[in-house]
Amino acid sequence: MARYSCGMYGGSFNPLHLGHVRCMISAANQCDKLIIVICEGKNRGEIGIRLRYRWVYEATKHFPHVRIFVLTDDAPTKAEYTEETWYTDAEKVKLFAGEPITAVFFGDDYSADSMWAKCYPEAEMVILPRDGISSTAIRKAPLSCWDMMPDFVRPYYVKKVLLIGTESTGKSTLAISLARHYNTVWLEEVGREISARSGTDLWMLPQDFTDILLQHKVKQLEKIAQANRVFFEDTNCLTTLFYVDFLEGEEKEKNRALAEAVSALNEYDLVLLLGPDVAFVQDGDRSEEIAADRAGFTELLKKMCEEHGLEVAELNGDYEQRYRKAVELVDRLLEE
């Protein structure tokens, strides 16, 4: 039998960090039942409550006796979350617990006169070490606090870099080079393999474009979850949308609508548009029509990005110049 019948551990977890996780594990080890309270300040600009709930669940799902409770308030700042509200909210937690709370756990960053101590006078106060890890520090400089975050929290802070351009502008090579430079992952162009299903992209079926759009989005989410601070993406749905225009009929409009829907879900911190000032290499069935006017098609891609709210940074020059400029821009992004 555990030391305490019912314990409680609470916080905003904005974001959840390893200090929180270690406290949760220690508290769970000492209780027959543990209530984890997530404090949601609806007007304080916090990370979405559904995401924080998911993080807490991920951290504790191996404990069958842990239950999660969301406690919501309307105070615009933590300072305006007054003692009068503390006691009212504590009663909500006690009701959720369904039995007397015999232990209240809190990190050593809280004092003995905190709400956790005052609102549960009948419970034993158990102070747990937080190892000096701070949500405030993470919010100020998340990439510098990378090792303080669980792996399932990190994707929220990953910087996303898109490389876009017409055929034979070195996107794939640069994406891999940048991923190697920053010791992270990249998403290769999903459409390359799919477009060869008929032996040539000149005879692609409309459903091939649908497949590209859906597969690319799924793989994007998978790669972001694996990324080390920054993630590089070789082309995206806008490039597919660009090629969808070569289709005809009803299937064209369906794929266009899907591409627009996927685009609305995507967010990027940096978009690198590769210019057409390197030699065109005919690698398989690359379009001769695009090869004949790469500058014109590059401008169309740029305009398409702008229409979708994406500000582009243009990369020109030889391959080394592009690489150096890209590193400069990504370094600046990571420093921010």
Secondary structure, DSSP 8 states (H G I E B T S, - for coil): --SEEEEEEEE--TT--HHHHHHHHHHHHTEEEEEEEEEEETTTT-S-HHHHHHHHHHHHTT-TTEEEEEEEE--SSGGGS-HHHHHHHHHHHHHHH-S---EEEEETTS-TTSHHHHS-TTSEEEEE--TT--HHHHHH-GGGGGGGS-TTTGGGG-EEEEEE-STTSSHHHHHHHHHHHTT--EE--THHHHTTTTSSGGG--HHHHHHHHHHHHHHHHHHHHH-SSEEEEES-HHHHHHHHTT--SHHHHHHHHHHHHHHHH---SEEEEE-S-S-----SS--HHHHHTHHHHHHHHHHHHHHTT--EEEE-SSHHHHHHHHHHHHHHHHH-
